[in-house]
Amino acid sequence: MARMTSSEGNLTVDFPEDDKHYLGSVPAMRGLLEEYVRRVMTAYDPFLQGREDGDVVIPKIEAMAREYGDILMGRKAHYRLAPWQSPHRLGARLRAWYQEEINQEDDPGEGYFRSLAAQAMATKEMTDEEVGQELGEILQDNAERMVGLA
């Protein structure tokens, strides 16, 4: 069980020793988001190269959105969210941030990752440098939002 303590105005969360990946920090969350975007772009590349049709590529990306959505919503046993990242709270925030992309019937985690995939795939016309800068800013902003800093 997590234990929160405060000293000198600083909040500390102590977790038991285990092998779960903690997603309550910006670097950890950004790492998860970067991993997802890399996987999406790897799946999308055969479509861009004309080697696979959209009916093959899109289901792969949708499956990844469900997988990473489950992680973000606390449904994967190997990941730990911070106490302030409860699925209800984070789900409500995702719906507020992405009102056009995530409707009330959607799982907010899956909807968020579908939106992130669309943003990544929209960079196909950019140079590598532009893609790096664009996605870097998006991922940093999103990671900060997810851990409650923005």
N, CA, C and O atoms as a GROMACS GRO file, in nm:
protein
  600
    1MET      N    1   0.084  -0.117   0.000
    1MET     CA    2   0.000   0.000   0.000
    1MET      C    3   0.089   0.124   0.000
    1MET      O    4   0.188   0.130   0.073
    2ALA      N    5   0.055   0.221  -0.079
    2ALA     CA    6   0.132   0.345  -0.086
    2ALA      C    7   0.108   0.426   0.040
    2ALA      O    8  -0.001   0.425   0.098
    3ARG      N    9   0.211   0.496   0.082
    3ARG     CA   10   0.202   0.581   0.200
    3ARG      C   11   0.251   0.718   0.161
    3ARG      O   12   0.360   0.733   0.105
    4MET      N   13   0.169   0.820   0.190
    4MET     CA   14   0.207   0.957   0.157
    4MET      C   15   0.248   1.028   0.285
    4MET      O   16   0.179   1.020   0.387
    5THR      N   17   0.361   1.097   0.279
    5THR     CA   18   0.408   1.174   0.393
    5THR      C   19   0.443   1.314   0.347
    5THR      O   20   0.470   1.337   0.229
    6SER      N   21   0.442   1.407   0.439
    6SER     CA   22   0.473   1.544   0.407
    6SER      C   23   0.572   1.597   0.509
    6SER      O   24   0.556   1.580   0.630
    7SER      N   25   0.676   1.660   0.457
    7SER     CA   26   0.771   1.727   0.546
    7SER      C   27   0.819   1.853   0.478
    7SER      O   28   0.852   1.853   0.360
    8GLU      N   29   0.821   1.960   0.553
    8GLU     CA   30   0.865   2.089   0.501
    8GLU      C   31   0.791   2.128   0.373
    8GLU      O   32   0.850   2.188   0.284
    9GLY      N   33   0.663   2.093   0.364
    9GLY     CA   34   0.582   2.131   0.250
    9GLY      C   35   0.598   2.043   0.127
    9GLY      O   36   0.536   2.070   0.024
   10ASN      N   37   0.680   1.940   0.136
   10ASN     CA   38   0.702   1.850   0.022
   10ASN      C   39   0.626   1.720   0.046
   10ASN      O   40   0.633   1.662   0.154
   11LEU      N   41   0.555   1.676  -0.054
   11LEU     CA   42   0.480   1.552  -0.047
   11LEU      C   43   0.567   1.439  -0.102
   11LEU      O   44   0.625   1.450  -0.210
   12THR      N   45   0.574   1.332  -0.027
   12THR     CA   46   0.650   1.215  -0.067
   12THR      C   47   0.557   1.096  -0.069
   12THR      O   48   0.476   1.078   0.023
   13VAL      N   49   0.568   1.014  -0.172
   13VAL     CA   50   0.489   0.892  -0.181
   13VAL      C   51   0.586   0.776  -0.174
   13VAL      O   52   0.676   0.762  -0.257
   14ASP      N   53   0.568   0.692  -0.072
   14ASP     CA   54   0.651   0.574  -0.055
   14ASP      C   55   0.572   0.451  -0.098
   14ASP      O   56   0.463   0.427  -0.048
   15PHE      N   57   0.628   0.374  -0.191
   15PHE     CA   58   0.564   0.252  -0.239
   15PHE      C   59   0.641   0.132  -0.187
   15PHE      O   60   0.760   0.141  -0.159
   16PRO      N   61   0.572   0.019  -0.176
   16PRO     CA   62   0.644  -0.103  -0.138
   16PRO      C   63   0.741  -0.143  -0.249
   16PRO      O   64   0.721  -0.109  -0.366
   17GLU      N   65   0.844  -0.213  -0.210
   17GLU     CA   66   0.941  -0.262  -0.309
   17GLU      C   67   0.874  -0.370  -0.394
   17GLU      O   68   0.830  -0.472  -0.340
   18ASP      N   69   0.866  -0.350  -0.522
   18ASP     CA   70   0.816  -0.450  -0.615
   18ASP      C   71   0.866  -0.417  -0.755
   18ASP      O   72   0.943  -0.322  -0.773
   19ASP      N   73   0.822  -0.494  -0.853
   19ASP     CA   74   0.872  -0.476  -0.988
   19ASP      C   75   0.780  -0.394  -1.078
   19ASP      O   76   0.792  -0.400  -1.200
   20LYS      N   77   0.688  -0.318  -1.019
   20LYS     CA   78   0.595  -0.239  -1.100
   20LYS      C   79   0.662  -0.112  -1.150
   20LYS      O   80   0.743  -0.050  -1.081
   21HIS      N   81   0.626  -0.073  -1.273
   21HIS     CA   82   0.677   0.050  -1.333
   21HIS      C   83   0.591   0.166  -1.283
   21HIS      O   84   0.470   0.167  -1.304
   22TYR      N   85   0.654   0.261  -1.218
   22TYR     CA   86   0.584   0.377  -1.162
   22TYR      C   87   0.570   0.485  -1.268
   22TYR      O   88   0.669   0.525  -1.330
   23LEU      N   89   0.447   0.532  -1.290
   23LEU     CA   90   0.421   0.632  -1.393
   23LEU      C   91   0.386   0.769  -1.336
   23LEU      O   92   0.323   0.850  -1.404
   24GLY      N   93   0.425   0.796  -1.214
   24GLY     CA   94   0.392   0.923  -1.150
   24GLY      C   95   0.495   1.032  -1.168
   24GLY      O   96   0.487   1.136  -1.104
   25SER      N   97   0.593   1.010  -1.255
   25SER     CA   98   0.693   1.113  -1.281
   25SER      C   99   0.692   1.147  -1.430
   25SER      O  100   0.652   1.065  -1.513
   26VAL      N  101   0.735   1.267  -1.462
   26VAL     CA  102   0.737   1.310  -1.602
   26VAL      C  103   0.828   1.219  -1.686
   26VAL      O  104   0.786   1.175  -1.793
   27PRO      N  105   0.952   1.188  -1.641
   27PRO     CA  106   1.036   1.102  -1.725
   27PRO      C  107   0.975   0.964  -1.750
   27PRO      O  108   0.983   0.911  -1.861
   28ALA      N  109   0.913   0.905  -1.648
   28ALA     CA  110   0.853   0.772  -1.665
   28ALA      C  111   0.734   0.779  -1.760
   28ALA      O  112   0.719   0.693  -1.847
   29MET      N  113   0.649   0.879  -1.743
   29MET     CA  114   0.533   0.892  -1.831
   29MET      C  115   0.576   0.924  -1.974
   29MET      O  116   0.521   0.870  -2.070
   30ARG      N  117   0.674   1.010  -1.986
   30ARG     CA  118   0.723   1.043  -2.121
   30ARG      C  119   0.781   0.919  -2.188
   30ARG      O  120   0.762   0.899  -2.308
   31GLY      N  121   0.852   0.838  -2.112
   31GLY     CA  122   0.906   0.714  -2.167
   31GLY      C  123   0.795   0.623  -2.220
   31GLY      O  124   0.810   0.563  -2.326
   32LEU      N  125   0.686   0.612  -2.146
   32LEU     CA  126   0.573   0.531  -2.190
   32LEU      C  127   0.514   0.587  -2.319
   32LEU      O  128   0.485   0.513  -2.413
   33LEU      N  129   0.496   0.719  -2.323
   33LEU     CA  130   0.439   0.783  -2.442
   33LEU      C  131   0.531   0.769  -2.563
   33LEU      O  132   0.484   0.744  -2.674
   34GLU      N  133   0.661   0.785  -2.542
   34GLU     CA  134   0.758   0.769  -2.651
   34GLU      C  135   0.757   0.627  -2.704
   34GLU      O  136   0.763   0.605  -2.825
   35GLU      N  137   0.750   0.529  -2.614
   35GLU     CA  138   0.744   0.389  -2.655
   35GLU      C  139   0.621   0.366  -2.743
   35GLU      O  140   0.630   0.300  -2.846
   36TYR      N  141   0.508   0.419  -2.701
   36TYR     CA  142   0.385   0.403  -2.779
   36TYR      C  143   0.398   0.466  -2.918
   36TYR      O  144   0.365   0.402  -3.018
   37VAL      N  145   0.446   0.588  -2.924
   37VAL     CA  146   0.460   0.657  -3.053
   37VAL      C  147   0.556   0.582  -3.145
   37VAL      O  148   0.531   0.570  -3.265
   38ARG      N  149   0.665   0.531  -3.089
   38ARG     CA  150   0.760   0.452  -3.170
   38ARG      C  151   0.690   0.329  -3.228
   38ARG      O  152   0.708   0.296  -3.345
   39ARG      N  153   0.612   0.261  -3.145
   39ARG     CA  154   0.541   0.141  -3.193
   39ARG      C  155   0.438   0.177  -3.299
   39ARG      O  156   0.422   0.104  -3.398
   40VAL      N  157   0.367   0.288  -3.280
   40VAL     CA  158   0.268   0.332  -3.379
   40VAL      C  159   0.338   0.361  -3.512
   40VAL      O  160   0.292   0.315  -3.617
   41MET      N  161   0.446   0.434  -3.508
   41MET     CA  162   0.515   0.470  -3.632
   41MET      C  163   0.576   0.347  -3.700
   41MET      O  164   0.582   0.341  -3.823
   42THR      N  165   0.619   0.250  -3.622
   42THR     CA  166   0.670   0.125  -3.679
   42THR      C  167   0.556   0.049  -3.749
   42THR      O  168   0.577  -0.008  -3.856
   43ALA      N  169   0.438   0.050  -3.689
   43ALA     CA  170   0.323  -0.017  -3.751
   43ALA      C  171   0.273   0.060  -3.872
   43ALA      O  172   0.222   0.000  -3.967
   44TYR      N  173   0.286   0.192  -3.870
   44TYR     CA  174   0.235   0.278  -3.977
   44TYR      C  175   0.328   0.279  -4.099
   44TYR      O  176   0.282   0.302  -4.211
   45ASP      N  177   0.456   0.256  -4.078
   45ASP     CA  178   0.554   0.264  -4.186
   45ASP      C  179   0.521   0.172  -4.305
   45ASP      O  180   0.533   0.216  -4.419
   46PRO      N  181   0.480   0.047  -4.283
   46PRO     CA  182   0.447  -0.037  -4.400
   46PRO      C  183   0.332   0.020  -4.484
   46PRO      O  184   0.328  -0.002  -4.605
   47PHE      N  185   0.242   0.091  -4.422
   47PHE     CA  186   0.134   0.156  -4.497
   47PHE      C  187   0.192   0.267  -4.584
   47PHE      O  188   0.158   0.279  -4.702
   48LEU      N  189   0.280   0.349  -4.525
   48LEU     CA  190   0.342   0.458  -4.601
   48LEU      C  191   0.428   0.406  -4.716
   48LEU      O  192   0.439   0.470  -4.820
   49GLN      N  193   0.487   0.290  -4.697
   49GLN     CA  194   0.572   0.229  -4.799
   49GLN      C  195   0.492   0.149  -4.902
   49GLN      O  196   0.548   0.098  -4.999
   50GLY      N  197   0.360   0.137  -4.881
   50GLY     CA  198   0.275   0.064  -4.974
   50GLY      C  199   0.283  -0.088  -4.960
   50GLY      O  200   0.239  -0.161  -5.048
   51ARG      N  201   0.339  -0.135  -4.849
   51ARG     CA  202   0.352  -0.279  -4.829
   51ARG      C  203   0.231  -0.340  -4.758
   51ARG      O  204   0.208  -0.460  -4.770
   52GLU      N  205   0.154  -0.259  -4.685
   52GLU     CA  206   0.034  -0.307  -4.616
   52GLU      C  207  -0.078  -0.206  -4.637
   52GLU      O  208  -0.054  -0.086  -4.649
   53ASP      N  209  -0.200  -0.258  -4.640
   53ASP     CA  210  -0.318  -0.172  -4.653
   53ASP      C  211  -0.362  -0.122  -4.516
   53ASP      O  212  -0.322  -0.174  -4.412
   54GLY      N  213  -0.446  -0.019  -4.518
   54GLY     CA  214  -0.500   0.038  -4.396
   54GLY      C  215  -0.579  -0.062  -4.315
   54GLY      O  216  -0.582  -0.053  -4.192
   55ASP      N  217  -0.645  -0.160  -4.382
   55ASP     CA  218  -0.724  -0.258  -4.308
   55ASP      C  219  -0.636  -0.355  -4.229
   55ASP      O  220  -0.687  -0.430  -4.145
   56VAL      N  221  -0.506  -0.355  -4.253
   56VAL     CA  222  -0.412  -0.434  -4.174
   56VAL      C  223  -0.348  -0.346  -4.066
   56VAL      O  224  -0.335  -0.388  -3.951
   57VAL      N  225  -0.311  -0.224  -4.103
   57VAL     CA  226  -0.238  -0.135  -4.013
   57VAL      C  227  -0.328  -0.077  -3.904
   57VAL      O  228  -0.289  -0.075  -3.787
   58ILE      N  229  -0.445  -0.031  -3.940
   58ILE     CA  230  -0.534   0.035  -3.843
   58ILE      C  231  -0.570  -0.057  -3.726
   58ILE      O  232  -0.565  -0.012  -3.612
   59PRO      N  233  -0.608  -0.183  -3.749
   59PRO     CA  234  -0.636  -0.270  -3.634
   59PRO      C  235  -0.516  -0.288  -3.540
   59PRO      O  236  -0.534  -0.300  -3.419
   60LYS      N  237  -0.395  -0.289  -3.596
   60LYS     CA  238  -0.275  -0.298  -3.511
   60LYS      C  239  -0.265  -0.176  -3.420
   60LYS      O  240  -0.237  -0.189  -3.301
   61ILE      N  241  -0.287  -0.059  -3.477
   61ILE     CA  242  -0.276   0.066  -3.400
   61ILE      C  243  -0.390   0.074  -3.298
   61ILE      O  244  -0.368   0.119  -3.185
   62GLU      N  245  -0.509   0.031  -3.336
   62GLU     CA  246  -0.621   0.031  -3.241
   62GLU      C  247  -0.594  -0.064  -3.123
   62GLU      O  248  -0.627  -0.032  -3.009
   63ALA      N  249  -0.533  -0.178  -3.151
   63ALA     CA  250  -0.498  -0.272  -3.043
   63ALA      C  251  -0.395  -0.211  -2.949
   63ALA      O  252  -0.403  -0.228  -2.828
   64MET      N  253  -0.299  -0.139  -3.006
   64MET     CA  254  -0.200  -0.071  -2.922
   64MET      C  255  -0.266   0.037  -2.837
   64MET      O  256  -0.231   0.054  -2.720
   65ALA      N  257  -0.362   0.110  -2.893
   65ALA     CA  258  -0.433   0.214  -2.817
   65ALA      C  259  -0.506   0.151  -2.699
   65ALA      O  260  -0.506   0.208  -2.590
   66ARG      N  261  -0.568   0.036  -2.719
   66ARG     CA  262  -0.636  -0.034  -2.607
   66ARG      C  263  -0.534  -0.078  -2.502
   66ARG      O  264  -0.556  -0.061  -2.382
   67GLU      N  265  -0.423  -0.135  -2.549
   67GLU     CA  266  -0.320  -0.184  -2.457
   67GLU      C  267  -0.264  -0.070  -2.371
   67GLU      O  268  -0.257  -0.083  -2.249
   68TYR      N  269  -0.226   0.039  -2.434
   68TYR     CA  270  -0.168   0.151  -2.359
   68TYR      C  271  -0.276   0.226  -2.280
   68TYR      O  272  -0.247   0.282  -2.174
   69GLY      N  273  -0.398   0.227  -2.330
   69GLY     CA  274  -0.509   0.285  -2.254
   69GLY      C  275  -0.530   0.210  -2.124
   69GLY      O  276  -0.557   0.271  -2.020
   70ASP      N  277  -0.520   0.077  -2.128
   70ASP     CA  278  -0.532  -0.002  -2.006
   70ASP      C  279  -0.421   0.031  -1.907
   70ASP      O  280  -0.445   0.036  -1.786
   71ILE      N  281  -0.301   0.054  -1.957
   71ILE     CA  282  -0.191   0.094  -1.868
   71ILE      C  283  -0.224   0.226  -1.801
   71ILE      O  284  -0.212   0.239  -1.679
   72LEU      N  285  -0.264   0.323  -1.881
   72LEU     CA  286  -0.290   0.458  -1.830
   72LEU      C  287  -0.407   0.461  -1.731
   72LEU      O  288  -0.408   0.541  -1.638
   73MET      N  289  -0.505   0.374  -1.751
   73MET     CA  290  -0.622   0.371  -1.664
   73MET      C  291  -0.605   0.274  -1.546
   73MET      O  292  -0.702   0.244  -1.476
   74GLY      N  293  -0.482   0.226  -1.526
   74GLY     CA  294  -0.453   0.144  -1.408
   74GLY      C  295  -0.501   0.000  -1.418
   74GLY      O  296  -0.522  -0.064  -1.315
   75ARG      N  297  -0.519  -0.052  -1.538
   75ARG     CA  298  -0.570  -0.188  -1.553
   75ARG      C  299  -0.461  -0.289  -1.590
   75ARG      O  300  -0.493  -0.402  -1.626
   76LYS      N  301  -0.337  -0.250  -1.582
   76LYS     CA  302  -0.226  -0.342  -1.609
   76LYS      C  303  -0.146  -0.361  -1.481
   76LYS      O  304  -0.098  -0.264  -1.421
   77ALA      N  305  -0.132  -0.485  -1.439
   77ALA     CA  306  -0.071  -0.516  -1.309
   77ALA      C  307   0.076  -0.476  -1.298
   77ALA      O  308   0.126  -0.459  -1.186
   78HIS      N  309   0.146  -0.459  -1.408
   78HIS     CA  310   0.289  -0.429  -1.401
   78HIS      C  311   0.320  -0.280  -1.393
   78HIS      O  312   0.436  -0.240  -1.396
   79TYR      N  313   0.216  -0.198  -1.383
   79TYR     CA  314   0.235  -0.053  -1.377
   79TYR      C  315   0.167   0.002  -1.254
   79TYR      O  316   0.064  -0.049  -1.209
   80ARG      N  317   0.224   0.108  -1.199
   80ARG     CA  318   0.169   0.175  -1.082
   80ARG      C  319   0.153   0.323  -1.114
   80ARG      O  320   0.246   0.388  -1.162
   81LEU      N  321   0.035   0.374  -1.088
   81LEU     CA  322   0.008   0.516  -1.104
   81LEU      C  323   0.024   0.586  -0.970
   81LEU      O  324   0.017   0.522  -0.865
   82ALA      N  325   0.046   0.714  -0.974
   82ALA     CA  326   0.053   0.792  -0.851
   82ALA      C  327  -0.088   0.804  -0.792
   82ALA      O  328  -0.186   0.792  -0.866
   83PRO      N  329  -0.100   0.826  -0.663
   83PRO     CA  330  -0.233   0.838  -0.602
   83PRO      C  331  -0.321   0.944  -0.669
   83PRO      O  332  -0.443   0.929  -0.674
   84TRP      N  333  -0.261   1.049  -0.719
   84TRP     CA  334  -0.340   1.156  -0.782
   84TRP      C  335  -0.376   1.124  -0.927
   84TRP      O  336  -0.440   1.205  -0.993
   85GLN      N  337  -0.334   1.009  -0.977
   85GLN     CA  338  -0.366   0.967  -1.114
   85GLN      C  339  -0.475   0.859  -1.114
   85GLN      O  340  -0.469   0.765  -1.193
   86SER      N  341  -0.572   0.872  -1.028
   86SER     CA  342  -0.678   0.771  -1.023
   86SER      C  343  -0.747   0.762  -1.159
   86SER      O  344  -0.757   0.863  -1.229
   87PRO      N  345  -0.793   0.644  -1.197
   87PRO     CA  346  -0.857   0.630  -1.328
   87PRO      C  347  -0.976   0.726  -1.346
   87PRO      O  348  -0.997   0.779  -1.456
   88HIS      N  349  -1.053   0.747  -1.242
   88HIS     CA  350  -1.167   0.838  -1.254
   88HIS      C  351  -1.120   0.982  -1.279
   88HIS      O  352  -1.170   1.049  -1.369
   89ARG      N  353  -1.026   1.026  -1.199
   89ARG     CA  354  -0.975   1.164  -1.213
   89ARG      C  355  -0.904   1.185  -1.346
   89ARG      O  356  -0.930   1.283  -1.417
   90LEU      N  357  -0.814   1.093  -1.381
   90LEU     CA  358  -0.740   1.106  -1.506
   90LEU      C  359  -0.834   1.093  -1.625
   90LEU      O  360  -0.819   1.164  -1.724
   91GLY      N  361  -0.931   1.002  -1.616
   91GLY     CA  362  -1.028   0.986  -1.725
   91GLY      C  363  -1.107   1.114  -1.749
   91GLY      O  364  -1.129   1.153  -1.863
   92ALA      N  365  -1.149   1.179  -1.640
   92ALA     CA  366  -1.223   1.305  -1.653
   92ALA      C  367  -1.135   1.413  -1.715
   92ALA      O  368  -1.180   1.491  -1.798
   93ARG      N  369  -1.010   1.417  -1.674
   93ARG     CA  370  -0.919   1.518  -1.729
   93ARG      C  371  -0.892   1.492  -1.878
   93ARG      O  372  -0.886   1.586  -1.957
   94LEU      N  373  -0.875   1.365  -1.915
   94LEU     CA  374  -0.852   1.333  -2.057
   94LEU      C  375  -0.972   1.376  -2.141
   94LEU      O  376  -0.956   1.431  -2.250
   95ARG      N  377  -1.092   1.350  -2.091
   95ARG     CA  378  -1.212   1.390  -2.165
   95ARG      C  379  -1.222   1.541  -2.178
   95ARG      O  380  -1.268   1.592  -2.280
   96ALA      N  381  -1.178   1.614  -2.076
   96ALA     CA  382  -1.182   1.760  -2.082
   96ALA      C  383  -1.076   1.813  -2.179
   96ALA      O  384  -1.104   1.907  -2.254
   97TRP      N  385  -0.957   1.754  -2.178
   97TRP     CA  386  -0.850   1.800  -2.267
   97TRP      C  387  -0.876   1.766  -2.412
   97TRP      O  388  -0.840   1.841  -2.502
   98TYR      N  389  -0.939   1.653  -2.435
   98TYR     CA  390  -0.961   1.603  -2.572
   98TYR      C  391  -1.110   1.584  -2.598
   98TYR      O  392  -1.154   1.474  -2.634
   99GLN      N  393  -1.186   1.690  -2.582
   99GLN     CA  394  -1.332   1.684  -2.594
   99GLN      C  395  -1.377   1.635  -2.731
   99GLN      O  396  -1.474   1.560  -2.740
  100GLU      N  397  -1.310   1.674  -2.836
  100GLU     CA  398  -1.350   1.634  -2.970
  100GLU      C  399  -1.307   1.491  -3.002
  100GLU      O  400  -1.372   1.425  -3.084
  101GLU      N  401  -1.200   1.443  -2.941
  101GLU     CA  402  -1.147   1.311  -2.972
  101GLU      C  403  -1.205   1.200  -2.886
  101GLU      O  404  -1.216   1.086  -2.932
  102ILE      N  405  -1.243   1.231  -2.762
  102ILE     CA  406  -1.290   1.128  -2.669
  102ILE      C  407  -1.433   1.162  -2.628
  102ILE      O  408  -1.456   1.261  -2.558
  103ASN      N  409  -1.528   1.081  -2.670
  103ASN     CA  410  -1.666   1.106  -2.628
  103ASN      C  411  -1.698   1.024  -2.503
  103ASN      O  412  -1.615   0.945  -2.458
  104GLN      N  413  -1.815   1.042  -2.448
  104GLN     CA  414  -1.852   0.980  -2.321
  104GLN      C  415  -1.856   0.828  -2.327
  104GLN      O  416  -1.838   0.761  -2.225
  105GLU      N  417  -1.880   0.772  -2.444
  105GLU     CA  418  -1.887   0.626  -2.456
  105GLU      C  419  -1.749   0.562  -2.468
  105GLU      O  420  -1.734   0.443  -2.441
  106ASP      N  421  -1.649   0.640  -2.507
  106ASP     CA  422  -1.514   0.587  -2.524
  106ASP      C  423  -1.446   0.563  -2.391
  106ASP      O  424  -1.473   0.631  -2.292
  107ASP      N  425  -1.358   0.464  -2.389
  107ASP     CA  426  -1.267   0.450  -2.277
  107ASP      C  427  -1.170   0.567  -2.288
  107ASP      O  428  -1.108   0.584  -2.393
  108PRO      N  429  -1.153   0.648  -2.184
  108PRO     CA  430  -1.068   0.767  -2.198
  108PRO      C  431  -0.922   0.735  -2.228
  108PRO      O  432  -0.856   0.808  -2.302
  109GLY      N  433  -0.869   0.627  -2.172
  109GLY     CA  434  -0.731   0.591  -2.200
  109GLY      C  435  -0.711   0.550  -2.344
  109GLY      O  436  -0.617   0.595  -2.410
  110GLU      N  437  -0.800   0.465  -2.394
  110GLU     CA  438  -0.792   0.422  -2.533
  110GLU      C  439  -0.813   0.540  -2.627
  110GLU      O  440  -0.741   0.555  -2.726
  111GLY      N  441  -0.910   0.624  -2.597
  111GLY     CA  442  -0.936   0.742  -2.680
  111GLY      C  443  -0.817   0.835  -2.684
  111GLY      O  444  -0.784   0.891  -2.789
  112TYR      N  445  -0.752   0.853  -2.569
  112TYR     CA  446  -0.633   0.938  -2.565
  112TYR      C  447  -0.524   0.882  -2.657
  112TYR      O  448  -0.465   0.957  -2.735
  113PHE      N  449  -0.498   0.753  -2.648
  113PHE     CA  450  -0.391   0.695  -2.729
  113PHE      C  451  -0.428   0.691  -2.877
  113PHE      O  452  -0.339   0.700  -2.962
  114ARG      N  453  -0.555   0.678  -2.910
  114ARG     CA  454  -0.594   0.691  -3.052
  114ARG      C  455  -0.562   0.831  -3.101
  114ARG      O  456  -0.512   0.849  -3.212
  115SER      N  457  -0.591   0.931  -3.018
  115SER     CA  458  -0.563   1.070  -3.054
  115SER      C  459  -0.413   1.093  -3.069
  115SER      O  460  -0.369   1.162  -3.162
  116LEU      N  461  -0.335   1.037  -2.978
  116LEU     CA  462  -0.189   1.052  -2.986
  116LEU      C  463  -0.136   0.985  -3.113
  116LEU      O  464  -0.045   1.038  -3.177
  117ALA      N  465  -0.191   0.870  -3.149
  117ALA     CA  466  -0.149   0.803  -3.273
  117ALA      C  467  -0.179   0.890  -3.394
  117ALA      O  468  -0.097   0.903  -3.484
  118ALA      N  469  -0.297   0.952  -3.394
  118ALA     CA  470  -0.334   1.039  -3.507
  118ALA      C  471  -0.238   1.158  -3.516
  118ALA      O  472  -0.200   1.198  -3.626
  119GLN      N  473  -0.200   1.214  -3.402
  119GLN     CA  474  -0.104   1.325  -3.404
  119GLN      C  475   0.031   1.281  -3.458
  119GLN      O  476   0.095   1.353  -3.535
  120ALA      N  477   0.074   1.162  -3.419
  120ALA     CA  478   0.203   1.111  -3.467
  120ALA      C  479   0.196   1.084  -3.616
  120ALA      O  480   0.289   1.119  -3.689
  121MET      N  481   0.090   1.022  -3.663
  121MET     CA  482   0.079   0.988  -3.805
  121MET      C  483   0.063   1.114  -3.891
  121MET      O  484   0.096   1.112  -4.010
  122ALA      N  485   0.014   1.221  -3.833
  122ALA     CA  486  -0.003   1.346  -3.909
  122ALA      C  487   0.130   1.412  -3.943
  122ALA      O  488   0.134   1.506  -4.022
  123THR      N  489   0.238   1.364  -3.885
  123THR     CA  490   0.370   1.422  -3.911
  123THR      C  491   0.437   1.361  -4.034
  123THR      O  492   0.554   1.391  -4.061
  124LYS      N  493   0.368   1.279  -4.110
  124LYS     CA  494   0.429   1.207  -4.222
  124LYS      C  495   0.488   1.297  -4.329
  124LYS      O  496   0.578   1.255  -4.402
  125GLU      N  497   0.440   1.419  -4.340
  125GLU     CA  498   0.490   1.512  -4.442
  125GLU      C  499   0.608   1.596  -4.393
  125GLU      O  500   0.663   1.675  -4.470
  126MET      N  501   0.646   1.581  -4.268
  126MET     CA  502   0.751   1.664  -4.210
  126MET      C  503   0.888   1.600  -4.227
  126MET      O  504   0.901   1.480  -4.251
  127THR      N  505   0.992   1.684  -4.214
  127THR     CA  506   1.128   1.631  -4.211
  127THR      C  507   1.151   1.563  -4.077
  127THR      O  508   1.074   1.583  -3.982
  128ASP      N  509   1.256   1.482  -4.068
  128ASP     CA  510   1.288   1.413  -3.943
  128ASP      C  511   1.307   1.512  -3.829
  128ASP      O  512   1.262   1.488  -3.717
  129GLU      N  513   1.374   1.623  -3.858
  129GLU     CA  514   1.398   1.725  -3.756
  129GLU      C  515   1.267   1.786  -3.708
  129GLU      O  516   1.246   1.805  -3.588
  130GLU      N  517   1.179   1.817  -3.802
  130GLU     CA  518   1.048   1.874  -3.767
  130GLU      C  519   0.964   1.775  -3.687
  130GLU      O  520   0.897   1.814  -3.591
  131VAL      N  521   0.968   1.649  -3.726
  131VAL     CA  522   0.894   1.546  -3.653
  131VAL      C  523   0.945   1.538  -3.511
  131VAL      O  524   0.867   1.534  -3.416
  132GLY      N  525   1.077   1.534  -3.495
  132GLY     CA  526   1.136   1.526  -3.362
  132GLY      C  527   1.094   1.641  -3.273
  132GLY      O  528   1.060   1.621  -3.157
  133GLN      N  529   1.097   1.761  -3.328
  133GLN     CA  530   1.059   1.878  -3.250
  133GLN      C  531   0.910   1.876  -3.217
  133GLN      O  532   0.872   1.898  -3.102
  134GLU      N  533   0.827   1.849  -3.317
  134GLU     CA  534   0.681   1.848  -3.298
  134GLU      C  535   0.640   1.743  -3.195
  134GLU      O  536   0.568   1.773  -3.099
  135LEU      N  537   0.685   1.620  -3.216
  135LEU     CA  538   0.647   1.513  -3.125
  135LEU      C  539   0.710   1.531  -2.987
  135LEU      O  540   0.649   1.498  -2.886
  136GLY      N  541   0.831   1.584  -2.983
  136GLY     CA  542   0.894   1.611  -2.854
  136GLY      C  543   0.812   1.707  -2.769
  136GLY      O  544   0.794   1.684  -2.650
  137GLU      N  545   0.763   1.812  -2.830
  137GLU     CA  546   0.680   1.909  -2.757
  137GLU      C  547   0.548   1.847  -2.714
  137GLU      O  548   0.503   1.867  -2.601
  138ILE      N  549   0.486   1.770  -2.804
  138ILE     CA  550   0.359   1.705  -2.770
  138ILE      C  551   0.378   1.607  -2.654
  138ILE      O  552   0.300   1.607  -2.559
  139LEU      N  553   0.480   1.525  -2.662
  139LEU     CA  554   0.503   1.424  -2.559
  139LEU      C  555   0.538   1.486  -2.424
  139LEU      O  556   0.491   1.439  -2.321
  140GLN      N  557   0.619   1.590  -2.425
  140GLN     CA  558   0.654   1.656  -2.298
  140GLN      C  559   0.530   1.719  -2.235
  140GLN      O  560   0.507   1.703  -2.115
  141ASP      N  561   0.451   1.790  -2.316
  141ASP     CA  562   0.329   1.852  -2.266
  141ASP      C  563   0.234   1.746  -2.209
  141ASP      O  564   0.179   1.763  -2.101
  142ASN      N  565   0.216   1.638  -2.283
  142ASN     CA  566   0.127   1.533  -2.239
  142ASN      C  567   0.176   1.464  -2.113
  142ASN      O  568   0.097   1.437  -2.023
  143ALA      N  569   0.305   1.436  -2.104
  143ALA     CA  570   0.361   1.373  -1.984
  143ALA      C  571   0.339   1.462  -1.862
  143ALA      O  572   0.302   1.414  -1.756
  144GLU      N  573   0.362   1.593  -1.878
  144GLU     CA  574   0.341   1.685  -1.766
  144GLU      C  575   0.195   1.689  -1.724
  144GLU      O  576   0.164   1.695  -1.605
  145ARG      N  577   0.106   1.686  -1.821
  145ARG     CA  578  -0.038   1.685  -1.789
  145ARG      C  579  -0.074   1.557  -1.712
  145ARG      O  580  -0.147   1.563  -1.613
  146MET      N  581  -0.024   1.444  -1.758
  146MET     CA  582  -0.060   1.316  -1.698
  146MET      C  583  -0.017   1.304  -1.552
  146MET      O  584  -0.083   1.238  -1.472
  147VAL      N  585   0.093   1.369  -1.518
  147VAL     CA  586   0.138   1.362  -1.378
  147VAL      C  587   0.090   1.482  -1.296
  147VAL      O  588   0.128   1.498  -1.180
  148GLY      N  589   0.008   1.565  -1.358
  148GLY     CA  590  -0.054   1.674  -1.284
  148GLY      C  591   0.024   1.803  -1.276
  148GLY      O  592  -0.005   1.887  -1.190
  149LEU      N  593   0.122   1.822  -1.363
  149LEU     CA  594   0.202   1.945  -1.357
  149LEU      C  595   0.149   2.055  -1.449
  149LEU      O  596   0.193   2.170  -1.439
  150ALA      N  597   0.057   2.022  -1.536
  150ALA     CA  598   0.005   2.124  -1.628
  150ALA      C  599  -0.146   2.132  -1.618
  150ALA      O  600  -0.208   2.212  -1.687
   0.00000   0.00000   0.00000
